[in-house]
Amino acid sequence: MENKTALIIGATGLVGKQLTRQLLLDDNYQVVHIFVRRLMSLPIDADPNNKLIQHVVNFNNVVNWHEKLAGDELFCCIGTTLKQAGSKLNQIKVDLDLPSEIATYALNNGVNKVILVSSTGAKQDSPSFYLQLKGQLEQNLISMNWHKVIIVRPSFLAGKRDQLRVGEKIAIWLFIGLKYLPFIRRYRPITGKKLAKKMRFLANSDLPDKVTIKELEQLF
């Protein structure tokens, strides 16, 4: 058993919620810090050992609370869509600038491992604006002096969300129905619960490489 301290950004999202719940029950972690805009409610039995510490913060002013970003591992589950962000500029702030800034502070505060939720097809020169941002964020983290960088690249994320994403929900059902076709299988949905479990497994594994990237097929 280890006594690690985990930091989670994006804890209120589909993957972040599952990850938070799992880390609270994982004996490898002594403390779990989440950084949120408002307090997150959990079932009464979700934190039997009182590990959870919630920090209600202003993500527009990370400099005012950056000293709280101290621990062993940073889990980055934050992300948005263009529709939710309202503009490409706002999406850049959420999907690229904010996690890059938080990661920089965490690294400077002694955090030595980062685990990032990216996306299938993430690439800086992708024709997709969203995948460009994910690719740039990956490169930003890789270029930093982390002891370990772990990147997972899921496709569509399945599970109950607080905000309805109609287009994504339709796509998930289509991919489920066509999942056995070879060219579709590469993009099949994965549940937030399964992805969180894989992230937790990777974070607790003795990985040989400084940078580990897991594509969709390796997440199941």
C-alpha positions as CSV (number, residue, x, y, z in Angstrom):
1,M,0.0,0.0,0.0
2,E,1.2,3.5,-0.9
3,N,0.2,6.8,0.7
4,K,0.0,8.9,-2.4
5,T,-1.7,12.3,-2.8
6,A,-3.8,12.7,-5.9
7,L,-4.9,16.0,-7.6
8,I,-7.8,15.9,-10.0
9,I,-8.9,18.7,-12.4
10,G,-12.1,18.0,-14.2
11,A,-13.5,16.1,-11.3
12,T,-17.1,17.0,-12.1
13,G,-17.0,15.6,-15.6
14,L,-17.9,12.1,-16.7
15,V,-14.5,10.6,-16.3
16,G,-13.5,12.8,-13.4
17,K,-16.4,11.8,-11.2
18,Q,-15.7,8.1,-11.8
19,L,-12.0,8.6,-11.1
20,T,-12.7,10.5,-7.9
21,R,-14.9,7.8,-6.5
22,Q,-12.4,5.1,-7.4
23,L,-9.4,6.9,-5.9
24,L,-11.3,7.4,-2.7
25,L,-11.6,3.6,-2.4
26,D,-8.1,2.9,-3.5
27,D,-5.7,2.0,-0.7
28,N,-2.8,3.5,-2.7
29,Y,-4.1,7.0,-2.1
30,Q,-4.2,8.7,1.3
31,V,-5.6,12.1,0.1
32,V,-7.5,13.1,-3.0
33,H,-7.7,16.8,-3.8
34,I,-10.2,18.0,-6.4
35,F,-10.4,21.5,-7.8
36,V,-13.9,22.6,-8.7
37,R,-16.1,25.7,-9.3
38,R,-18.7,24.5,-6.8
39,L,-18.7,21.7,-4.2
40,M,-19.4,18.3,-5.6
41,S,-21.9,16.1,-3.8
42,L,-21.1,12.4,-3.4
43,P,-23.0,9.5,-1.9
44,I,-22.6,9.3,1.9
45,D,-20.6,6.0,1.6
46,A,-18.3,7.2,-1.2
47,D,-15.5,8.4,1.1
48,P,-15.4,6.0,4.0
49,N,-11.9,7.1,5.0
50,N,-12.4,10.9,4.7
51,K,-9.8,11.2,2.0
52,L,-11.5,13.9,-0.1
53,I,-10.5,17.5,0.0
54,Q,-12.5,19.9,-2.2
55,H,-11.1,23.2,-3.3
56,V,-13.6,25.7,-4.7
57,V,-11.5,27.8,-7.0
58,N,-11.6,30.4,-9.7
59,F,-10.0,28.8,-12.8
60,N,-9.5,32.3,-14.3
61,N,-7.0,33.1,-11.6
62,V,-4.9,29.9,-11.0
63,V,-2.1,32.1,-9.7
64,N,-4.2,32.8,-6.6
65,W,-4.3,29.2,-5.5
66,H,-1.4,27.5,-7.3
67,E,0.3,26.5,-4.0
68,K,-2.6,24.0,-3.4
69,L,-1.4,22.0,-6.5
70,A,1.0,19.9,-4.4
71,G,1.0,16.1,-4.2
72,D,2.2,13.0,-6.1
73,E,0.0,12.7,-9.2
74,L,-2.0,15.1,-11.3
75,F,-5.0,13.7,-13.1
76,C,-6.2,15.9,-15.9
77,C,-9.8,15.1,-17.0
78,I,-10.8,18.6,-18.0
79,G,-12.4,19.3,-21.4
80,T,-15.2,21.0,-23.2
81,T,-16.9,21.2,-26.6
82,L,-17.0,24.2,-29.0
83,K,-20.8,24.4,-28.3
84,Q,-20.3,24.5,-24.6
85,A,-17.4,26.9,-24.8
86,G,-19.2,29.3,-27.1
87,S,-16.2,30.2,-29.2
88,K,-12.8,28.7,-30.3
89,L,-11.1,31.2,-28.1
90,N,-12.9,30.0,-25.0
91,Q,-12.3,26.4,-26.0
92,I,-8.6,27.1,-26.3
93,K,-8.6,28.5,-22.7
94,V,-10.4,25.4,-21.3
95,D,-8.8,22.6,-23.4
96,L,-5.3,23.9,-23.7
97,D,-4.3,27.0,-21.7
98,L,-5.9,26.1,-18.4
99,P,-4.5,22.5,-18.1
100,S,-1.1,23.6,-19.3
101,E,-1.0,26.3,-16.7
102,I,-2.2,24.0,-13.9
103,A,0.3,21.3,-15.0
104,T,3.2,23.9,-14.9
105,Y,2.3,24.9,-11.3
106,A,1.9,21.3,-10.2
107,L,5.3,20.3,-11.6
108,N,6.9,23.3,-10.0
109,N,5.3,22.3,-6.7
110,G,6.9,18.8,-6.8
111,V,4.2,16.7,-8.5
112,N,6.1,14.1,-10.6
113,K,3.5,12.3,-12.6
114,V,0.7,13.5,-14.8
115,I,-2.2,11.4,-16.3
116,L,-4.0,13.1,-19.1
117,V,-7.3,12.3,-20.8
118,S,-6.7,13.1,-24.4
119,S,-8.5,11.8,-27.5
120,T,-8.2,9.3,-30.4
121,G,-6.6,11.2,-33.3
122,A,-5.0,13.9,-31.2
123,K,-2.4,15.6,-33.4
124,Q,-1.2,19.2,-33.6
125,D,-1.7,19.4,-37.4
126,S,-5.1,17.6,-37.4
127,P,-7.8,19.2,-39.6
128,S,-10.0,19.0,-36.5
129,F,-9.7,22.0,-34.3
130,Y,-10.6,19.9,-31.2
131,L,-7.9,17.3,-32.0
132,Q,-5.4,20.1,-32.7
133,L,-5.9,21.3,-29.1
134,K,-5.6,17.8,-27.7
135,G,-2.4,17.3,-29.6
136,Q,-0.9,20.6,-28.5
137,L,-1.7,19.8,-24.9
138,E,-0.1,16.4,-25.2
139,Q,3.1,18.1,-26.5
140,N,3.0,20.8,-23.8
141,L,3.0,18.1,-21.1
142,I,5.6,15.9,-22.8
143,S,8.0,18.9,-23.2
144,M,7.9,19.5,-19.4
145,N,10.3,17.7,-17.0
146,W,7.8,15.2,-15.6
147,H,9.1,11.9,-14.1
148,K,6.2,10.2,-15.9
149,V,3.6,11.3,-18.4
150,I,0.7,9.0,-19.1
151,I,-1.7,9.8,-21.9
152,V,-5.0,7.9,-22.6
153,R,-6.7,8.5,-25.9
154,P,-10.4,7.4,-25.7
155,S,-12.9,8.0,-28.5
156,F,-16.5,8.7,-27.5
157,L,-17.2,8.6,-23.8
158,A,-20.3,6.8,-22.7
159,G,-22.1,7.3,-19.4
160,K,-24.5,9.7,-17.6
161,R,-23.5,13.4,-18.0
162,D,-24.8,16.4,-16.2
163,Q,-25.0,18.2,-19.5
164,L,-26.7,16.5,-22.5
165,R,-24.6,16.2,-25.6
166,V,-27.2,15.2,-28.2
167,G,-24.7,14.7,-31.1
168,E,-22.4,12.7,-29.1
169,K,-25.2,10.5,-27.8
170,I,-26.4,9.8,-31.3
171,A,-22.9,8.9,-32.4
172,I,-22.4,6.6,-29.5
173,W,-25.5,4.6,-30.4
174,L,-24.4,4.4,-34.0
175,F,-20.9,3.2,-33.1
176,I,-22.4,0.6,-30.7
177,G,-24.6,-0.7,-33.5
178,L,-21.6,-0.9,-36.0
179,K,-18.9,-1.7,-33.5
180,Y,-17.9,-5.0,-35.2
181,L,-16.9,-3.3,-38.5
182,P,-13.1,-3.1,-38.6
183,F,-12.9,0.6,-39.5
184,I,-15.5,1.5,-36.9
185,R,-14.1,-0.5,-34.1
186,R,-11.2,2.0,-33.8
187,Y,-13.6,4.6,-32.6
188,R,-16.0,2.6,-30.4
189,P,-17.2,4.2,-27.2
190,I,-15.7,3.6,-23.8
191,T,-17.5,4.2,-20.5
192,G,-16.2,6.8,-18.1
193,K,-16.0,4.1,-15.4
194,K,-13.8,1.8,-17.5
195,L,-11.5,4.7,-18.6
196,A,-11.1,5.8,-15.0
197,K,-10.2,2.3,-13.9
198,K,-7.6,2.1,-16.6
199,M,-6.1,5.5,-15.6
200,R,-5.9,4.3,-12.0
201,F,-4.2,1.1,-13.1
202,L,-1.7,2.9,-15.2
203,A,-0.9,5.4,-12.4
204,N,-0.2,2.6,-10.0
205,S,1.9,0.6,-12.5
206,D,5.7,0.6,-12.8
207,L,5.9,1.8,-16.4
208,P,9.3,1.6,-18.0
209,D,9.0,4.7,-20.2
210,K,9.0,8.4,-19.3
211,V,6.0,8.9,-21.7
212,T,3.3,6.3,-22.1
213,I,0.5,6.8,-24.6
214,K,-2.4,4.3,-24.6
215,E,-4.7,4.3,-27.7
216,L,-8.3,3.3,-27.6
217,E,-7.7,-0.4,-28.2
218,Q,-5.4,-0.5,-25.2
219,L,-7.9,0.9,-22.8
220,F,-10.4,-2.0,-22.8
